[in-house]
Amino acid sequence: MNINFHYFTIKTLACAAGFSETEAQQIAKYSQFVDDYNPSPIMTCTNIPEKIITSDSLDLYVRSGVGNFRPVATGFTNAFEYAGLLLRRDQQLILSPFHFVPFDETQAGIPENRVVPLTFNDNSLVDKFLHKEILSFHDTKSPNISLMRIGMLLHIFADTHAHQFFTGFISQANRVNIIKAKSNVTNKDCTSKVREDIRLIKSTMGNLPPIGHVQAGHNPDLSDIVFTFSYNQNTEDNHTRDNTAIFLNAASHVYSYLKKCKKNAESIPWEDLALILRQGLLIEIPRRNRNIVLARHWGQLFPNYKYEYNSNAIVRDFRELPSSIGRFLQNALSAYTDEFYEYNIMANEILVALYGPRPR
């Protein structure tokens, strides 16, 4: 999925489920941020929490070298970062766990295992994490951290619906051919446009092997199309999927979960919400001014909700502002907030759950 679901749909669902504006924004911004976070491999941090330093399972703290903290990349934002996905390591530690997550740890690291769409109470790895966060949200003294973790997990959960039947590794299972496509916005054939997008991807990133859904282009992530494809160039083995219907189904699961988090909060009935939510999904994502156009689109549908996303602002806010000149000179802007450390802890916990202690 892309930002139209990960931020805008999630923000809408959280507000409709009874979360406050601030709470809903915390969930939604970190849902989208999973796609946008690709930090330096090693950092120098002056205020690493003791629980990270002494952990037997996390591998965030580095005892020697040019830095002392190894953050967990969860996304990729440009052609250079996409090229890194040719490495099996990046497939195993970034693409698979955060975008093509296996059902549970028994399926981890197996390239041929295609993603299946998750549902709540299915006892999957992500489902267990999500249910743990319901308790944490109700009991914790730091609800913002729990809301951040919920947002991250909802990104992973939602991606299983968009990326179903693909895998996060280089695999023949990902070798597909787009046969035709139709826009649910105009109800017209858009096959030529879809194929042109795939051609542009190949011209930008080269003729990449079948990683994820690269051979299907952006189509599995688009909320406004129906497309037909075949596996392994076998045009007799056709599969048609309506992304709008698939994404709306994913939204219904997310909404049920968010309502459980808020317990008895007043919420909008799903039947009423779904009618308008579908209109939110029916938009062609523009190449330029994407966030502005989408904020206007969703704001017209839900005028009482506020939409604003800026990944650079999240990264800036990760730095802890010094309280004095002395603290500034001591830390040299290398002190970070609890949210920074907790984001990386959450991501590292997912890797540990899939691969065991110190997975990197």
N, C-alpha and C positions, 0 to 999 in steps of 0.2 A: 504494500500500500504506500501511498505518498502522503504529503502533508494535508491533503483534503480530508483524509480520514484520521491520521495520527494526531493532528492538532485540532482541526475545525470540527470534525464529527465528535471526537472525544470531549472537547470543551462543551459542545452542545449537550451531549449525553450527561455529563457531570452536572451541569447547571440544572437540567431537567430532572435529575435524580434527587435534587435537594441540596447539593453542595453550594457553599457560598461562592461568590465570584472569585475570591482569592484562592479558595480551595480548588475550584475547578481549573483555574489557571495553572496552579501547581501541578495538577495531574496531567493536563493537556500539554504543557510546554515540555515536560520531561518525557512524555510519550513521543513527541516529535524529535526531541533532542537525541534520542538513541540513533537516529539516522545521521546526525550532524557532528557527533563527537569523535574526533580522530586526533588525539593530542600527541605531543612528542613522546617517543618511546621511554625516555628517562627524564625525570625532573629533579630539581633540588627543592625540598620543602623543609621549612624550619619548625613546623608545629605538627608533625605527624602524630596522630593519636596513639597512645600506648597499646590499645587493643589491636592495632595494625602491626606494630613492631613485634609484639609477643605472640601473634597468631601462629598456630601450627599448620593452618590450612591455606590462609590467604598468602599470595605471593606479591603483595604490593610494595613491601619494604625491601630495599636493597642495602645490604650492609657495607658494601664497598664499591668503588667505581666513580664515574664522573657525576653521578647523581645518587639520590637515596630513595626515590619513589618511582615506581613503575605503574603508571595509570593503565586502565583497561579501555582500549579503543572499542567502540561499539558501532561505528559507522564509517562512511567514506563519502566524500563530497566532490571529488574531481577525478580526472582521468588518471593522474599519477597514483592516487590512492586505489583506484579500481585496478590498476596494473599490479598492485601488491597482492591482489586476490589470486594471482597465478600461483602464489606460494601456498603449499598445503597448510602451513602454519596459520596463515591468515584465514583460510577457509575454515579451519577447525576452531579458531579462537575469536573470529569476528563474524563471518558470514553465517555459519551454521547456528551458533548459539543465540544470536540476537535477531536473525531474520528468517532462518529456515530451521527452527528448533526441532529436534527430534522429540518423539512422544515422551520418552524418559531416558534415563542414563543407559539402559540396555541397548538403545538404538544409536547412542552417540558415536560419532566418528566413522560411521559406515556410509560411504559415498552413495551407494545404490538405494538407500532407504529414503523414499520420497516423503515429503511433509504431508501430514494429515491435518485437516482443520480441527482445532481443539474446541471442546465445549466445557462448560463449568461442571464440576462434579465428575469429570472423566478420569480422575486420579492420575492425570499426567503430571509431569514435573512442574510445568507452569501453573497448573491448577493448584498444586500443593502450596506453591509460593503465594499465590493470590489469596488463598484461604488463610494463610498465616498472617497476611497483611490486614485482613479484616480485624483480627484480634489486636494486632499492633496498633491500628488506627484508633480503636476504641480505648486502648489501655495506655498508650505511650504518652510521655510528657513532651514529645517532639512530633506533633502530627504532621508538620511539613515534610519531615523525612519519610514518614510512612506514605504520604501522598505522592512524593517523588518516586518511591519504590513501586507504588501502584501504577503510576504512569508508565514507568519503564516496562513493567510486566504486561500491561495492556498493549504496548507496542508489539511485543513478542507474540502475544496471543493473537492479535489481529492479523499479523503477517502470515500466520498459518492458514488463514482463509484465502488471502491473495496468492500465496506461494504454494498452495496445495498441489501435490504431485510433482513438485520440483525438489531438488536437493541442493544444499549449500556447498557442495564439492564439485570438482570437475568430474563429470559422470555422463555416460551415454544416456542415462535416464533424462537428462536435460536437453537432449537433441530433438528439437521440435521444428515444425514448419507451419507458419501462419497461412491459412488457406483463405479466409475472408474475415471481415470485421464490419460491424454496423454500429452507428452512433445511437445511443438511447436518447440523446438530446434532440437530434434532427430526424431520427428514424431512417437515416439514409446510409447507404453503403460508404464505408470509409477505408476500404481495403488498401487502396493506393497510398493513402496518407500513412497508414500503419506500416506498410512496407518501406516507405520512405524514411520513417523514424528509425527503423531497424538499420537501414542502410547508413544513416547518419551516425548511429552509434558505432557501427563497424568502422566507419571512416575515421572516427575520433579515437577509438580505443584499439583499433586493429582487429584482426580476425581472431578474437579470443576463443579458446576452447569452450565447450559447453559447461559454464559455471552458472549455477543458479538459473535465472530465467533470461540470461543475456541474449540467447538466440530468439527469444520471443519479444525482445525489446522491452519497452516500458508497459506493454499491454496488460500483464497480470496485475499491475498496480493502479490502472486507470479505473475510476469509479463510474464512468459514463458509457462503457462500450460492451458489446457482445462480440466475442470472436470465436472462430473455429480453428483448431490446429490439429496436427497429426504428429505422432511420435516417430522419430527415426526415418523421416521422409516417407513414411508409409501413408499415402493419401487415402487408403481404404480404411484406415484406423482413425477416424475423425472424432474429435471431442469438441463440444460447444459449451461455452460458459458465459453466463450473463453476470458480469461483474457487479452491476447495480444491485441485483437480487442477492448475490453472494455477500456483498459488503453490508447490505441492510440486515441480512441474517447475522453477520458478525456483530453488528451494532446492537441487535436485540440481546445477544449474550452479554455484551459489555454493560448494557443498561441494567440487566438483571443483577449483575455483580455489583454495580455501583449503588443500586437501591439497597442491596444487602449491607453494604458498608454504612449507609446512612440510616439503617433501621427504619424508624417510623417517620422519617422526614416526608413532607408533602412532595409529591412527584406528579409528573404528567403521565396519564395513561399511555402505554406503548402504542396502542392503536391510533391515537391522535398524534403522537409524536412522529410515528413512522411516516405518515402522509407528508409531513413537511420535511422530514429528514431525507426522504428520497429526493426531493427537489434540491437539497444541498449537494447530494452526490451527483446530480445531473449537471455537471459543468465541465467543459474542456479546460484543462489546466493550461494557462498561458505560459509562454516562455519568458516573458518579461513582466516585471511588477507582479509576480505571482501572489505574494502575500497580500498586497493591497487589493488586487482583484478579488481574491477569495474572501477577504475580510468584508468587502462590500457586498459580495454575493450572500454570505451567511448572515450579515447584519440586516439585510432586507428581509430574510426569512425569520430571524429571531432578533428583533430590534431591542429586546431587553438584555441581550447578552453582549459582552464586549470581547472582541477578537483582536489579539495582537501577539505576534510571535517574532522573536529576534534571537537567534542562536548566539550571536556575538555578545549580546547583553548577558546571556547566561554565563558565558565563559568569563566575561569581565567581573561578574558578580561572584565568581568562584574565589577571587582574591580577597583576602581579609584586609580591610583597610587598617593601617596602623593608628593607634589611639594617641600617639605622641611622636615627636621627632626622634626620641630615643628608640622607640619601637621600630620606627622607619629605618633607622640606621642599622639596627640589630638584625632585622628580618630581610631588608633589601627587597621588599615586595615578594618574598617567597613564602609567606604565610597564607594558608588557604582556609576556607570556611568549612563548617561541618558538612554542608551540602556537597561540596567538592569531594570530601573523603567518603561520605556515605554513598554517593553515586558510584564511585569506584568500588566500594565494598560490595554493593548490590550486584554490580556486573561481575565482580570476582567470585561472589557466592554462586552465581549461575554456572560459571566455568568449573568451580569445585564440584558442584552437584552433578555435572555431566562427566567430568574426567577424573575426579579425585583431588586430594590435597595438592597444593602448589602446582596447578596444571600448566603453568607457562615456563 
